[in-house]
Structure formats: structure tokens, C-alpha cells
Amino acid sequence: VWWAATCLATYALLRGAEFLSKRGNQAPLLRRDVTRNPDNYKIVLRRSKADVERKGKEVVVWRNNSKSCPVTALDNYLDMCPHPNNGDLPFLATEDGAPLAHTAFTKMLKKVATAAGMSDAHFTAHSFRRGGATGLAQVGASEATIRHMGRWSSAAYLRYVDVQPATVKDAAAALARLGESSAVSSAQCDGALVEGDPTDQQVTVQVGSAPRRSRRFLSKNAQV
């Protein structure tokens, strides 16, 4: 159940309260909330922070054939689950049938982080939601896709996206290439001005996506 919960939380960008039980409360996910389809699992979240009217939020996790494929993980979990297929039972449950608890799951997560040589200070059940958003941003997913998968109604998801050093490095390199390209264009423009009348020339400068007329050049040494 631990691996199934981990894969589900990652690809569904779940909040801890959406799949883990707190303080002995009823499980947030029951068997009847989950539907198995050929290539995915459809899950209805009965408790969701953004669902103030408690109408339920539908989430779909797809087969991706990776080692962390949520469909494979959930299939394996259900195949080994000894509990009868009763719709009122917790979907994610331990061997004794109890719903997977928030405290137990967080404790296991921190234990795994420590074993991997990482500090467990910042690992919580919410880490999968944050990690999922960060991963989607790193692979170039659109804002609309990230907001849809995480069920964000605004750009609040940006608070969850961690910008990695490598990403900053690549962005700086891209900016440098842009600067070099602009310098070449500027030099070519200056050369063209010298050939004509340097006292009465205008050029078009690209600012963002909108071109504007530049100031009038008064000498061949003027800068664009």
C-alpha cells in the first residue's frame, strides 16, 4: 500500500488530506470512489480543499509504463489486498484493514528519505503535490496542464514549483545567446546607418513583442 499511495499521490498531485486518514477519521478514499479503466484509474476526491461545495473532484491517473506507473502500482496493490471488494471499505488500507494514516505514512516517508541520505526535515505527505508540480514545470508542461492536474483555479501553483539550479543555469545561457544575437543585430544596424545620412535615420527596435520607433540618430556613434 505504501508504494501504491506514493505513485498515486505523485501523478494525481494529491494533498495529504485527500488520500490519508487523520486522527482516526474516515478514510478520504473509499473503494467506490475508484474506477479501473483499461489505461487509467478514475478517482473521485470527496474531500478537496478547493471543492468547498463538496461536489467531488474527478482525477485520472494514466498508465505510463515507467517504474513508478500509478496504474501498475495500484493493480499490484489490489491484487495483494486481502480485503473483500466492498465499496464502503478504505481504498488505501493497511493489512489490518485500517485506512492508511497520515502520521504512519509521513513517518515511513521520512525513514525512506533518511535511508537515501537526504534530510527528512522537509518531507511531508504534501511533498508529492509539490514535487509533481515541479516535475511538470521542468518537462515543459503548460500552465493550463499543471493547473488542471493539480486542480488549481489560479496561478497559486507557482508557490509549489521549485526552480532547480540547472534550470537557472540553462536560462542564463539562453539569455546570453539572446544578448549576443541582439548585439550582432545592433552592429548590423549601426553599419547600415553609417552608409546613409547619420543625421536623419530611424530604426525599428523590438521590445517584447511590440515594435516601436527609436529616437532619431544624431551621429554614427549613437547607440540603439
VOLUM-113197 format. One record per atom (N, C-alpha, C): z, x, y. Coordinates in steps of 0.001 Angstrom, whole numbers, padded with zeros to 6 digits, always signed. Each point is the difference from the previous one (the first is absolute). Layout:
N
ZXY ...
END
This chain:
224
+000000+000820-001204 +000000-000820+001204 +000000+000864+001268 +000574+001196-000083 +000054+000862+001176 -001401+000386+000469 -000842+000424-000938 -001349+000420+000345 -000838-001191+000465 +000156-001123-000644 -000739-001199+000403 +000366-000407+001423 +001280+000041+000311 +000463-000361+001339 -000514+000986+001040 -000013+001287-000354 -000471+001036+000923 -001481-000187+000332 -000822-000209-001012 -001446-000166+000216 -000294-001287+000768 +000710-001060-000347 -000197-001261+000695 +000372+000124+001476 +001147+000608+000276 +000464+000140+001386 -000950+000858+000830 -000582+001027-000627 -000906+000895+000718 -001290-000698+000388 -000660-000643-000950 -001304-000590+000272 +000072-001354+000687 +001150-000658-000055 +000174-001265+000718 +000718+000199+001330 +000391+001256+000295 +000727+000322+001228 +001194-000942+000173 +000821-000062-001037 +001111-000955-000004 +001222+000500+000768 +000683-000907+000625 +001337+000266+000522 +000982-000079-001164 +001110+000723+000099 +000966-000006-001087 +000465-001394-000362 +000232-000835+000992 +000505-001348-000248 -001025-000914-000654 -001265+000441-000043 -001047-000839-000586 -000120+000170-001512 +000625+001059-000547 -000100+000169-001461 +001306+000418-000660 +001045+000240+000787 +001279+000429-000555 +001104-000986+000367 +000927-000171-000935 +001121-000917+000221 +001142+000719+000711 +000621-000678+000956 +001131+000573+000733 +001279-000792-000263 +001073+000734-000291 +001341-000577-000149 +000035-001192-000956 -000701+000132-001102 +000063-001027-001028 -000748-001279+000320 -000815+000004+001066 -000767-001194+000347 -001127-000223-000996 -000614-001155+000087 -001125-000303-000879 -001133+000990+000228 -000731+000275-001051 -001121+000938+000095 -001040-000525+000985 -000512+000846+000876 -001027-000448+000949 -001334-000322-000667 -000241+000597-001184 -001223-000274-000754 +000351-000585-001356 -000582-001158-000301 +000174-000625-001316 -001320+000057-000758 +000085-000257-001302 -001222+000048-000816 -001073-000958+000514 +000412-001154+000471 -000980-000985+000462 -000696+000420+001291 +000529+001017+000672 -000600+000477+001245 -001153+000967-000244 -000207+000386-001256 -000971+001049-000329 -001072-000545-000933 -001255+000264+000352 -001137-000443-000813 -000852+001200-000369 -000271+000131-001284 -000851+001097-000490 -001446-000445-000026 -000874+000750+000685 -001433-000234+000002 -000690+001199-000641 -001294-000103-000314 -000669+001099-000702 +000164+001373+000658 -000116+000077+001320 +000055+001293+000679 +001166+000141+000971 +000903-000960+000010 +001082+000081+000970 +001187-000870-000399 +001062+000158+000745 +001156-000894-000064 +000125-000673+001355 +000116-001305-000009 +000244-000745+001234 +001483-000370+000048 +000637+000335+001097 +001438-000193+000134 +000289-000823+001244 +000831-001006-000151 +000424-000819+001135 +001406+000427+000403 +000109+000535+001204 +001301+000427+000517 +000700-001208+000616 +001069-000435-000624 +000736-001154+000516 +000913+000382+001148 +000351+001280+000083 +000846+000486+001079 -000729+001141+000705 -000337-000237+001246 -000710+001025+000763 +000460-000072+001444 +000196+001160+000598 +000510+000077+001366 -000865-000769+000980 -001310+000092-000147 -000916-000643+000937 -000231-001476-000308 +000432-000436-001173 -000211-001388-000420 +001225-000835+000382 +000143-000283+001285 +001199-000694+000479 +000072-001437-000491 -001132-000609-000312 -000017-001378-000476 +000106-000101-001517 +000113+001161-000660 +000161+000058-001452 -001113-000761-000747 -001227+000207+000457 -001136-000604-000680 -000496+000869-001147 +000421+001254-000016 -000446+000925-001032 -001181+000820+000471 +000024+001290-000370 -001087+000911+000338 -000634+000513-001287 -001303-000088-000077 -000707+000445-001202 -000433+001454+000138 +000288+000785-001025 -000368+001413-000035 -000768+000266-001296 -001023+000814+000080 -000788+000349-001184 -000020+001510-000156 +000336+000471-001207 -000120+001427-000305 -001099+000145-001054 -000891+000940+000237 -001213+000133-000805 +000078+001175-000977 -000737-000121-001061 -000146+001111-000943 -000764+001126+000676 +000525+001218-000073 -000714+001135+000592 -000195+001161-000977 +000462-000173-001249 -000210+000990-001066 +000595+001371+000291 +000972+000053+000876 +000701+001259+000272 +001264+000065-000851 +000704+001123+000077 +001256+000127-000741 +001066-000953+000519 -000146-000411+001252 +000972-000916+000586 -000561-001415+000145 -001027-000322-000790 -000632-001319+000080 +001045-001104-000166 +000139-000903+000963 +001020-001038-000103 -000269-001000-001122 -001265-000265-000272 -000334-000950-001072 +000413+000567-001358 -000313+001274-000226 +000395+000635-001267 +001514+000079-000125 +000671+000367+001084 +001460+000116-000022 +000660-001340-000296 -000485-001065+000620 +000572-001327-000237 -000324-000503-001404 -001208+000302-000476 -000362-000375-001373 +000936+000662-001003 +000217+001297+000144 +000874+000740-000916 +001436-000527+000060 +000454-000314+001183 +001355-000535+000160 +000145-001339-000717 -000954-000892+000208 +000092-001322-000615 -000158+000068-001512 -000788+000948-000499 -000159+000162-001449 +001309+000413-000658 +000804+000791+000729 +001267+000476-000560 +001191-000887+000362 -000221-000934+000896 +001093-000848+000458 +000445-000933-001121 +001271+000064-000391 +000471-000808-001124 +000303-001447+000352 -000059-000349+001260 +000403-001340+000409 -001148-000993-000163 +000302-001228-000338 -001039-001019-000174 -000716-000285+001321 -001205-000496-000094 -000820-000261+001177 +000420-001311+000657 +001168+000019+000578 +000561-001159+000689 -000230+000175+001497 -000638-000963+000613 -000355+000106+001403 +001172+000132+000943 +001184-000391-000444 +001177+000067+000862 +000759+001320-000122 -000453+000876-000888 +000669+001281-000172 -000495+001011+001040 +000818+000998+000314 -000438+001043+000945 -001241+000705-000518 -000946+000273+000890 -001193+000715-000425 +000320+001456-000284 +000764+000621+000875 +000430+001385-000199 +001455-000021-000432 +000226+000285-001281 +001350-000093-000552 +000312+001207-000867 +001283+000326-000082 +000451+001088-000867 +000108-000506-001432 +000391+000862-000912 +000030-000358-001415 +000948-001149-000310 +001038-000179+000807 +000934-001089-000243 -000432-001309+000651 -001189-000003+000619 -000515-001219+000598 +000386-000202+001456 +000820+000886+000533 +000430-000131+001390 -001123+000434+000944 -000122-000640+001153 -001044+000419+000954 +000227+001430+000466 -001075+000720+000202 +000084+001380+000451 +000714+000041+001349 +001102+000739+000055 +000844+000012+001191 -000426+001056+001009 +000168-000332+001250 -000354+000898+001093 +000785+001311-000083 +001299-000092-000243 +000839+001201-000056 -000388+000901-001164 -000238-000590-001171 -000359+000789-001176 -001361+000666+000183 -000940-000723+000583 -001335+000546+000204 +000033+001150+001003 +000738-000182+001079 +000100+001052+001017 +000676+001244-000569 +001030-000202-000814 +000698+001121-000624 -000940+000787-000901 -000804-000707-000787 -000965+000656-000880 -001060+000749+000822 -000455-000598+001090 -001006+000626+000852 +000509+001313+000582 +001225-000003+000476 +000584+001215+000568 +000181+001069-001083 +000332-000435-001202 +000164+000930-001110 -001318+000686-000330 -001073-000771-000005 -001330+000547-000284 -000416+000975+001109 +000286-000358+001260 -000350+000873+001124 +000725+001335-000101 +001263-000057-000345 +000793+001227-000151 -000543+000868-001125 -000355-000646-001122 -000546+000733-001142 -001321+000671+000340 -000721-000582+000967 -001290+000564+000413 +000165+001066+001076 +001249+000309+000348 +000249+001032+000993 -000078-000467+001432 +000074-001305+000219 -000073-000548+001349 +001352-000561+000422 +000214-000057+001292 +001223-000606+000512 -000074-001507-000195 +001078-000588-000465 -000013-001440-000246 +000473-000805+001210 +000236+000688+001112 +000612-000648+001161 -000833-001154+000552 -001310+000151-000043 -000852-001004+000634 -000725-000901-001005 +000386+000066-001262 -000648-000838-001007 +000775-001296-000188 -000668-001117+000227 +000592-001319-000202 -001042-000893-000662 +000385-001222-000301 -000950-000939-000589 -001124-000333+000966 +000206+000262+001278 -001016-000268+001016 -001027+001124+000090 +000276+001120-000683 -000877+001167+000083 -001404-000300-000514 -000117-000917-000958 -001311-000292-000566 -000882-000731+001008 +000609-000827+000815 -000750-000695+001047 -000495+001006+001046 +000885+000873+000410 -000362+001029+000979 -001040+000954-000577 +000233+000429-001256 -000936+000921-000636 -001360-000625-000220 -000013-001282-000343 -001274-000681-000195 -000807-000071+001279 +000666-000325+001116 -000683-000074+001289 -000525+001375+000417 +000820+001032-000209 -000418+001357+000346 -001198+000432-000845 +000053-000279-001290 -001098+000362-000889 -001297-000701+000365 +000089-001284+000331 -001203-000739+000385 -000612+000578+001268 +000851+000382+000952 -000504+000597+001234 -000673+001334-000280 +000564+000788-000914 -000555+001315-000309 -001359-000089-000682 -000230-001052-000780 -001300-000130-000679 -001014-000748+000857 +000386-000324+001237 -000950-000596+000925 -000113-001507-000050 +000993-000682-000564 -000034-001461-000034 +000046-000544+001430 -000700-001076+000242 -000039-000578+001338 +001338-000638+000356 +000213-000198+001276 +001225-000660+000454 +000126-001386-000615 -001112-000713-000066 +000018-001344-000564 +000425+000020-001464 -000472+000990-000760 +000355+000110-001417 +001484+000297-000172 +000518+000940+000787 +001419+000349-000106 +000876-001197+000369 -000365-000685+001065 +000783-001155+000422 -000037-001110-001046 -001157-000184-000621 -000123-001029-001037 +000841+000344-001225 -000123+001237-000465 +000723+000391-001213 +001510+000009+000208 +000431+000342+001217 +001430+000034+000279 +000537-001265+000616 -000892-000986+000225 +000394-001296+000550 +000630+000144+001382 -000586+000898+000804 +000438+000167+001382 -000861-000875+000897 +000618-000711+000914 -000741-000856+000918 -000361+000721+001293 +000460+001233+000148 -000274+000775+001205 -000164+001466-000377 -000064+000861+001018 -000137+001435-000246 +001347+000652-000299 +000984-000796-000368 +001328+000538-000314 -000042+000972-001173 -001044-000083-000816 -000116+000894-001147 -000058+001463+000419 -000411+000256+001256 -000113+001377+000466 +001339+000728-000053 +001113-000740+000045 +001320+000619-000077 +000244+000600-001382 -000760-000448-000981 +000189+000453-001371 -000932+001141-000386 -000992+000255+000825 -000996+001011-000340 +000488+001373+000453 +000250+000881-000960 +000410+001369+000298 -001241+000874+000130 -000156+000640+001126 -001148+000888+000212 +000332+001367-000587 -000802+000429-000953 +000236+001254-000692 -000517+001184+000823 +000632+001179-000138 -000461+001192+000738 -001475+000309-000219 -000468-000181-001227 -001409+000286-000296 -000920-000933+000779 +000443-001241+000185 -000795-000959+000763 -000098+000423+001457 +001127+000458+000550 +000014+000479+001382 -000898+001224+000148 +000060+000898-000979 -000832+001206+000027 -001478-000363-000006 -000384-000944-000870 -001399-000412-000084 -000448-000668+001301 +000902-000801+000598 -000345-000678+001250 -000207+001017+001119 +000844+001034+000033 -000130+001040+001015 -001316+000760-000164 -000372+000263-001259 -001263+000695-000259 -001188-000854+000445 +000101-001312-000255 -001071-000906+000426 -000101-000041+001516 +001161+000018+000670 +000010+000016+001466 -000638+001278+000535 +000268+001123-000668 -000582+001274+000415 -001521-000028-000134 -000468-000596-001107 -001456-000095-000197 -000630-000882+001077 +000705-001065+000363 -000496-000883+001052 -000058+000734+001327 +001050+000808+000260 +000036+000762+001241 -001139+000995+000084 -000299+000690-001118 -001101+000957-000028 -001331-000692+000235 -000151-001175-000596 -001232-000758+000170 -000168-000445+001451 +001099-000416+000619 -000045-000440+001397 -000316+001168+000922 +000542+001187-000322 -000245+001183+000819 -001479+000377-000019 -000606-000109-001195 -001425+000307-000120 -000819-000975+000827 +000358-001293-000088 -000726-001011+000761 +000139+000234+001494 +001201+000396+000417 +000252+000261+001416 -000819+001184+000485 -000050+001059-000817 -000760+001194+000367 -001481-000326+000127 -000510-000834-000927 -001398-000393+000053 -000282-000814+001253 +000968-000849+000346 -000148-000832+001187 -000026+000866+001258 +000913+000986+000092 +000053+000892+001149 -001301+000781+000149 -000561+000418-001137 -001242+000745+000040 -001131-000836+000552 -000014-001274-000362 -001047-000889+000485 +000134-000223+001493 +001233-000038+000479 +000221-000224+001422 -000493+001168+000836 +000180+001202-000530 -000414+001193+000735 -001502-000003+000238 -000751-000549-000977 -001443+000006+000113 -000485-000934+001104 +000780-001025+000319 -000415-000937+001033 +000691+000298+001306 +000167-001040+000798 +000665+000139+001289 +001491-000150-000198 +000813+001084+000073 +001426-000055-000291 +000781-000809+001011 -000631-000401+001089 +000750-000746+001022 -000161-001502-000147 -000820-000426-000911 -000234-001443-000096 -000249-000405-001448 +001017+000205-000858 -000142-000301-001423 +001135-000914-000446 -000301-000871-000945 +001007-000845-000629 -000187+000077-001506 +001105-000052-000744 -000080-000009-001458 +000857-001134-000512 -000259-000386-001219 +000803-001042-000643 +001013+000652-000921 +001264-000323+000157 +001076+000571-000800 +000564-001069-000927 +000175+000327-001251 +000526-000948-000977 +001514+000068+000000 +000651-001111+000309 +001463-000088-000029 +000362-001107-000969 +000569+000373-001172 +000241-001007-001029 -001333-000521-000461 -000207-001309+000159 -001278-000587-000402 -000800-000470+001211 +000533+000221+001222 -000660-000528+001189 -000520+001125+000887 -001303+000093+000235 -000538+001034+000886 +000264-000351+001451 +000178+001013+000836 +000155-000243+001425 -000766+001093+000757 -000384-000281+001226 -000681+000992+000823 +001015+001011+000518 -000341+001269-000113 +000929+001030+000457 -000099+000158+001503 +000868+000831+000541 -000050+000340+001412 -001284+000802+000285 -000444-000005+001235 -001218+000735+000368 +000269+001508-000032 -000914+000742-000629 +000174+001451-000098 -000425+000655+001328 +000840+000872+000507 -000272+000649+001286 -000503+001419-000171 +000252+000600-001189 -000490+001358-000218 -000207+000208-001486 -000679+001068-000331 -000265+000258-001408 +001247+000430-000753 +001092+000304+000688 +001248+000396-000643 +000959-001170-000196 -000421-001196+000394 +000884-001173-000151 +000236-000287-001471 +001177-000528-000295 +000360-000307-001389 -000146-001498-000271 -000448-000360-001216 -000115-001394-000395 +001367-000516-000362 
END
